[in-house]
Amino acid sequence: MPSIIQAENLSKLYPPKTKAVDNVSFSVEEGEVFGFLGPNGAGKTTTIKMLTTLASITSGKASVAGFDVSRDPSAVRRSIGVVPQELTADDELKGIENLILAARLHHVPRSEVPGRAKDLLKLFDLEEASERRVRTYSGGMRRRLQMAMGLVHSPKVLFLDEPTLGLDIQTRTKVWDYINRLNKEHGLTVFMTTHYLEEADGLCNRIAIIDHGVIKVSDSPKDLKEKFGGDVLSISVSGDTDLTEFLRTVPDVTDVSHEGLVYKMKLPKTEQALPVIIEGVTKRGLKITEISFTRPKLDDVFLEVTGRSMREDEGGGEDSWVQNMNLGRTN
């Protein structure tokens, strides 16, 4: 499939000599949900600012929806929807009025505004609340309205910044469902950031992890977990024969350790190695009394790639990347 976002050797230098983004290259395919992850201050916010025309590019180039970001920023802005982390809907306006205002700011033809607003209110389960002032909305309703406002001009790419931050798990699950529907049923390309790694794992076709301005890895969550994670298998045995050397000979088994009669090891797939391990233990006259294993998580990949967990850096991040969107300013 064609790339709808393309970044080539993208760099951003802030005075005096701070390199926020360093020679970043990646692409996002049309119809893909792409996760852009990294600790706060890693460069993801600056990268997104450049892609959404909110920051100038120091070197390299980028295109979104077929338009060069530097040469044709107006066309890029017409092609994208942006849902910021901050709630920007006007509390004193009704839900429907916020949608109409967003449509006008995006120059949607007046004749099309009522139909689009009605469809979006239905999509996000806001029909019954459309005539209520936004100040009466719950956090989840505000977030859904924000997404509707970002879609009112039918963008080709939707940028989501922490779409479920601060929401309870039930509301987060609903937002995930909406994102999935938009992608699967409408073919919308989604570029998202999130601190919830399980969210990226469940939603994204591919992710990129950026740290210190450099993309460290980029692949599907499944492949990254297999490459950097691996199952952690724990077996308890009866008997005093040391199994360490045997376990190290089992194909793909690494990081073998033991404490007493409990052995732990890392391996790509437990189900592939377990029969060999059971046979080897039995041949040595021992019995396995307990077996347990854990599957790798995206958190494990993130920790191995960056050397720190996402939570360690949460709360002190880069500046908000959605400013003056409709004015189209760059800095």
Phi, psi and omega per residue, in radians:
M1 nan 2.620 -3.119
P2 -1.212 2.661 3.105
S3 -1.422 2.224 3.118
I4 -1.673 -0.343 2.989
I5 -2.229 2.277 -3.136
Q6 -2.382 2.142 3.069
A7 -2.088 2.264 -3.109
E8 -2.244 1.989 3.093
N9 0.868 0.791 -3.066
L10 -1.343 2.224 3.125
S11 -2.381 2.608 3.072
K12 -2.382 2.136 -3.138
L13 -2.008 2.154 3.070
Y14 -1.788 2.462 3.127
P15 -1.047 2.530 0.017
P16 -1.412 -0.758 -3.126
K17 -2.584 0.677 -3.129
T18 -1.566 2.029 -3.136
K19 -1.668 1.710 -3.084
A20 -1.311 -0.605 3.102
V21 -2.310 2.293 -2.966
D22 -2.164 1.649 2.987
N23 1.031 0.849 -3.079
V24 -1.474 2.317 3.074
S25 -2.326 2.302 3.062
F26 -2.920 2.915 3.081
S27 -2.429 2.679 3.088
V28 -2.179 2.231 -3.115
E29 -1.410 2.653 3.095
E30 -1.072 2.328 3.139
G31 1.457 0.149 -3.098
E32 -1.684 2.626 2.918
V33 -1.779 2.001 -3.010
F34 -2.021 2.183 3.126
G35 -1.734 2.297 3.131
F36 -2.009 1.831 -2.959
L37 -2.008 2.695 3.068
G38 2.961 2.747 3.063
P39 -1.081 2.790 3.054
N40 -1.048 2.391 -3.106
G41 1.475 0.095 -3.068
A42 -1.382 -0.360 -3.113
G43 2.073 -0.058 -3.086
K44 -1.196 -0.683 3.141
T45 -1.126 -0.750 3.128
T46 -1.117 -0.713 3.110
T47 -1.046 -0.800 -3.124
I48 -1.172 -0.644 3.074
K49 -1.017 -0.719 3.127
M50 -1.174 -0.728 -3.126
L51 -1.147 -0.546 -3.105
T52 -1.709 0.243 3.048
T53 1.248 0.255 -3.120
L54 -1.548 -0.181 3.063
A55 -2.451 2.486 3.118
S56 -1.261 2.740 3.133
I57 -1.673 2.205 3.121
T58 -1.287 -0.809 3.084
S59 -2.689 2.838 -3.042
G60 1.511 -2.999 -3.129
K61 -2.616 2.820 3.132
A62 -2.602 2.599 3.047
S63 -2.330 2.537 3.098
V64 -2.329 2.212 -3.133
A65 0.995 0.557 3.099
G66 1.508 0.016 -3.105
F67 -1.941 2.372 3.099
D68 -1.208 2.227 -3.041
V69 -1.111 -0.672 -3.103
S70 -1.397 -0.683 -3.040
R71 -1.484 -0.491 -3.053
D72 -2.399 1.046 -3.081
P73 -1.091 -0.561 -3.134
S74 -1.113 -0.721 3.121
A75 -1.168 -0.636 3.085
V76 -1.095 -0.801 -3.113
R77 -1.117 -0.578 3.097
R78 -1.220 -0.386 -3.022
S79 -1.661 -0.154 -3.041
I80 -2.103 2.663 2.953
G81 -1.997 2.531 -3.099
V82 -2.244 2.186 3.062
V83 -2.038 1.775 -3.059
P84 -1.341 2.910 3.077
Q85 -1.156 -0.686 3.125
E86 -1.280 2.526 3.101
L87 -1.473 1.989 -3.003
T88 -1.862 -0.042 3.117
A89 -1.116 2.564 -3.141
D90 -1.355 2.045 -3.093
D91 -1.071 -0.511 -3.060
E92 -1.493 -0.165 3.085
L93 -1.671 2.743 3.049
K94 -1.294 2.875 3.120
G95 -0.996 -0.833 -3.135
I96 -1.111 -0.608 3.134
E97 -1.194 -0.632 3.069
N98 -1.117 -0.685 3.122
L99 -1.148 -0.751 3.131
I100 -1.111 -0.724 3.107
L101 -1.073 -0.779 3.117
A102 -1.082 -0.689 3.129
A103 -1.098 -0.717 -3.137
R104 -1.195 -0.681 3.111
L105 -1.101 -0.505 3.119
H106 -1.659 0.175 3.053
H107 1.043 0.645 3.037
V108 -1.243 2.327 3.121
P109 -0.920 2.343 -3.061
R110 -0.949 -0.633 -3.096
S111 -1.160 -0.390 -3.093
E112 -1.641 -0.253 -3.015
V113 -1.088 -0.866 -3.100
P114 -1.010 -0.768 -3.120
G115 -1.120 -0.769 -3.138
R116 -1.144 -0.746 -3.133
A117 -1.077 -0.776 3.134
K118 -1.069 -0.781 -3.127
D119 -1.101 -0.710 -3.109
L120 -1.257 -0.674 3.077
L121 -1.075 -0.648 3.095
K122 -1.211 -0.775 -3.119
L123 -1.007 -0.710 -3.064
F124 -1.757 0.329 3.066
D125 0.951 0.801 -3.130
L126 -2.087 0.194 -3.074
E127 -1.031 -0.805 -3.075
E128 -1.226 -0.359 -3.120
A129 -1.774 0.078 -3.014
S130 -1.091 -0.503 -3.110
E131 -1.680 0.092 3.084
R132 -1.608 2.602 3.064
R133 -1.223 2.520 -3.024
V134 -1.107 -0.437 3.133
R135 -1.082 -0.316 3.121
T136 -1.584 -0.069 -3.088
Y137 -1.345 2.618 2.977
S138 -1.336 2.976 3.124
G139 -1.047 -0.708 3.129
G140 -1.157 -0.673 3.112
M141 -1.155 -0.692 3.109
R142 -1.090 -0.725 -3.136
R143 -1.122 -0.713 3.125
R144 -1.172 -0.671 3.077
L145 -1.104 -0.697 3.122
Q146 -1.046 -0.715 3.115
M147 -1.168 -0.691 3.097
A148 -1.074 -0.716 3.120
M149 -1.119 -0.597 3.124
G150 -1.291 -0.243 -3.092
L151 -1.894 -0.052 -2.968
V152 -1.112 -0.422 -3.132
H153 -1.744 0.264 3.092
S154 0.968 1.039 -3.130
P155 -1.241 2.795 3.075
K156 -1.493 -0.479 -3.133
V157 -2.291 2.340 3.090
L158 -1.961 2.122 3.062
F159 -1.681 2.149 -3.129
L160 -2.048 2.128 3.107
D161 -1.846 1.874 3.128
E162 0.874 1.061 -3.004
P163 -1.105 -0.343 -3.093
T164 -2.135 0.290 -3.101
L165 -1.037 2.224 3.080
G166 1.455 0.000 -3.133
L167 -1.574 2.659 3.068
D168 -1.267 2.888 -2.993
I169 -1.095 -0.610 3.127
Q170 -1.139 -0.762 3.138
T171 -1.221 -0.666 3.093
R172 -1.028 -0.744 -3.137
T173 -1.083 -0.680 3.100
K174 -1.103 -0.759 3.136
V175 -1.101 -0.709 3.075
W176 -1.011 -0.737 -3.141
D177 -1.076 -0.718 3.129
Y178 -1.115 -0.768 3.140
I179 -1.071 -0.751 3.107
N180 -1.070 -0.741 3.141
R181 -1.115 -0.778 3.138
L182 -1.042 -0.693 -3.122
N183 -1.295 -0.860 -3.047
K184 -1.283 -0.754 -3.039
E185 -1.532 -0.500 -3.072
H186 -1.993 -0.043 3.101
G187 1.169 0.396 -3.094
L188 -1.267 2.329 3.029
T189 -1.425 2.283 -3.094
V190 -2.129 2.230 3.066
F191 -2.028 1.984 -2.982
M192 -2.271 2.604 2.943
T193 -1.974 2.614 3.094
T194 -2.798 2.593 2.994
H195 -1.627 -0.152 3.115
Y196 -1.600 1.770 -3.034
L197 -1.190 -0.513 3.083
E198 -1.167 -0.467 3.086
E199 -1.179 -0.828 3.102
A200 -1.095 -0.675 -3.132
D201 -1.085 -0.729 -3.078
G202 -1.432 -0.485 -3.016
L203 -1.723 -0.613 -2.884
C204 -1.565 2.405 2.981
N205 -1.242 -0.714 3.086
R206 -2.488 2.764 3.045
I207 -2.363 2.763 2.960
A208 -2.216 2.427 3.081
I209 -1.935 2.128 -3.124
I210 -1.962 2.462 3.102
D211 -2.640 2.395 -3.098
H212 0.912 0.645 3.063
G213 1.376 0.079 -3.079
V214 -2.176 2.374 3.063
I215 -1.329 2.098 -3.089
K216 -1.476 -0.777 3.138
V217 -2.574 2.739 3.051
S218 -2.676 2.132 -3.126
D219 -3.058 -3.105 3.058
S220 -1.252 2.617 3.091
P221 -0.947 -0.693 -3.124
K222 -1.071 -0.849 -3.104
D223 -1.190 -0.626 3.117
L224 -1.155 -0.712 3.134
K225 -1.133 -0.665 3.120
E226 -1.214 -0.624 -3.086
K227 -1.349 -0.783 -3.044
F228 -1.782 -0.334 -3.080
G229 -1.701 -1.700 -3.046
G230 1.641 2.611 3.116
D231 -1.182 2.631 2.954
V232 -1.935 1.953 -3.073
L233 -1.784 2.366 3.104
S234 -2.185 2.235 3.072
I235 -2.231 2.467 3.030
S236 -1.923 2.364 -3.085
V237 -2.197 2.809 3.012
S238 -1.798 2.410 -3.118
G239 1.989 2.887 -3.045
D240 -1.962 0.255 3.079
T241 -1.304 2.267 -3.138
D242 -1.323 2.129 -3.087
L243 -1.711 0.024 -3.002
T244 -0.983 -0.887 -3.088
E245 -1.127 -0.705 3.095
F246 -1.062 -0.837 -3.086
L247 -1.073 -0.573 3.120
R248 -1.218 -0.302 3.107
T249 -1.526 -0.219 3.119
V250 -1.194 2.270 -3.098
P251 -0.921 2.292 3.049
D252 1.296 -0.055 3.103
V253 -1.361 2.293 3.133
T254 -2.367 2.983 3.040
D255 0.897 0.896 3.127
V256 -1.371 2.286 3.067
S257 -2.525 2.791 3.081
H258 -2.624 2.648 3.066
E259 -2.323 1.880 -3.035
G260 1.185 -2.149 -3.110
L261 -1.774 0.210 3.130
V262 -1.877 2.155 -3.114
Y263 -1.958 2.383 3.074
K264 -2.149 2.516 -3.126
M265 -2.664 2.808 3.121
K266 -1.968 2.397 -3.110
L267 -2.729 2.690 -3.084
P268 -1.101 -0.819 -3.089
K269 -2.438 2.038 -3.122
T270 -1.040 -0.740 -3.036
E271 -1.129 -0.407 3.126
Q272 -1.402 -0.651 -3.055
A273 -1.587 -0.399 -2.998
L274 -1.040 -0.771 3.117
P275 -1.020 -0.673 3.127
V276 -1.152 -0.716 -3.134
I277 -1.157 -0.799 -3.137
I278 -1.058 -0.766 3.136
E279 -1.091 -0.766 -3.121
G280 -1.146 -0.689 3.123
V281 -1.148 -0.763 -3.137
T282 -1.080 -0.739 3.141
K283 -1.077 -0.453 -3.130
R284 -1.587 0.191 3.034
G285 1.351 0.341 -3.128
L286 -1.930 2.864 3.063
K287 -2.118 2.467 3.048
I288 -1.527 2.117 -3.098
T289 -1.693 -0.350 -3.136
E290 -2.758 2.436 3.097
I291 -2.302 2.347 3.016
S292 -2.587 2.685 3.076
F293 -2.650 2.715 3.087
T294 -2.134 2.430 3.083
R295 -1.410 2.624 3.112
P296 -1.204 2.607 3.063
K297 -2.040 2.852 3.104
L298 -1.094 -0.473 3.063
D299 -1.020 -0.672 3.133
D300 -1.138 -0.714 3.097
V301 -1.102 -0.820 -3.110
F302 -1.038 -0.762 -3.126
L303 -1.134 -0.716 -3.122
E304 -1.226 -0.635 -3.088
V305 -1.311 -0.733 -3.039
T306 -1.777 -0.288 -3.096
G307 1.377 0.151 3.137
R308 -2.677 2.706 -3.135
S309 -1.488 2.781 3.119
M310 -1.049 -0.692 -3.058
R311 -1.137 -0.530 -3.117
E312 -1.052 -0.507 -3.040
D313 -1.828 -0.045 -3.055
E314 -1.203 2.330 3.003
G315 1.945 -0.263 -3.124
G316 -2.217 0.754 -2.888
G317 -1.496 -2.955 3.132
E318 -1.195 2.908 -3.139
D319 -1.119 2.736 3.059
S320 -0.969 2.419 -3.038
W321 -1.723 0.066 3.104
V322 -1.971 1.734 3.108
Q323 -2.441 2.329 3.044
N324 0.974 0.669 -3.086
M325 -1.044 -0.734 -3.082
N326 -1.364 -0.333 3.086
L327 -1.478 -0.337 3.074
G328 1.212 0.539 3.139
R329 -1.316 2.663 3.019
T330 -2.227 2.802 3.095
N331 -2.464 nan nan
